[in-house]
Amino acid sequence: EPLGKSTAAKTEAALELMTKPECPDDSPELAGEWYGWRDAYRHLHPDIAAGSILNITRLNLEQLKALAGIGIKNLADIPDNFDLKPQQIAQIEVTRSGKPHIHAQKIAHSLATLSYPLYFLDYETFAGALPLWDGVRPFQQLPFQYSLHIMNEPGGPLMHKEYLARGTEYPVQQLAQRLSEDIGPTGSVI
């Protein structure tokens, strides 16, 4: 069916639904795809408890239906033999114990890959509906500002550098030039 007819039919159905005195059943188990419905459901139900199964990281519809089918509503009540991903298991362990989950070995491995100086970079972009420069698409993310903290040695002091584009010139080229001057040829950008 052509997109226009499908959109028109869905619009008519939505307008008809809005005239009904009661909201239809919006149970998560009825969603065709949980990720697409999750944010709308949370907006309609802002009182979802922190320990609700609806807050499981990377929850998929099959898991949601299976948990609902066995009457599980809280994270802490999920059976140990329920099929979960590693991140979900860690989340449930934290919920049950009340203690943070820190994977020291992964942290140590990540830190070991870093080389000094360390460059802690934060940048901002904007995206306009109407391109201001040739060669730019509508809503293209363009960096215009950054903040850079530099640590030359472990435990050393932080130096700060920053850049803010000014004027009406295309900001990306000047920002890139300045950033390449502020970040040296060695080290790790974080």
Residue, then its C-alpha position, 0 to 999 in steps of 0.5 A: e500500500p502506498l505510504g500516503k494511503s497508509t499514513a492517512a489510514k493511521t491518522e484516521a484511526a488515531l483521530e478516532l481513538m482520541t474521541k473515545p472516553e477511555c484510553p485503550d490497553d497500553s500494556p507493554e506485552l501488547a507492543g509490537e516492538w518494545y524499544g519503539w514503545r518504551d519511551a512512549y510508555r514511560h511518558l504515559h506512566p511516569d510512576i514506574a518503580a525503579g525496581s520494575i522489570l520495565n527498567i531492565t537494560r536491553l530488555n526485549l519483548e520476548q523477555l518482557k512477555a516471558l516475565a509477565g507470563i510467570g507473574i514477575k514484576n520486580l527485578a529482584d524477583i527474576p529467577d536465577n535460571f531466567d535467560l538474561k544477558p550479562q549486563q542484565i545479570a549485573q543489573i539484577e545483582v546490583t538491585r538485590s545487593g544494593k552494592p555497585h558492580i565494578h569490573a576492576q579487571k576491565i577498568a585496569h585493561s582499559l586504563a593500560t591502553l592509554s598513553y600520556p599525555l591524556y586529552f579529555l575532550d568535550y565538544e559541542t555541535f549544532a545542526g540547523a534545518l537550513p544549511l548556512w554554508d555550501g556543502v552542508r546538509p540540513f541537520q548535519q552536526l557541525p562542531f563549533q566549540y570544544s573544551l580540552h583538559i590535558m594531563n601530561e603525566p599520571g597524577g599531574p596537573l590539568m591544563h585547559k584549552e578551549y575554542l569557540a567559533r565566532g563570526t559567520e565563517y564555516p566553523v569546522q575547518q578553524l576548529a579542526q586546525r586549532l584542535s590539531e594544534d592543541i592535541g599533540p602527536t602522541g597520547s590518548v584522547i578521552 
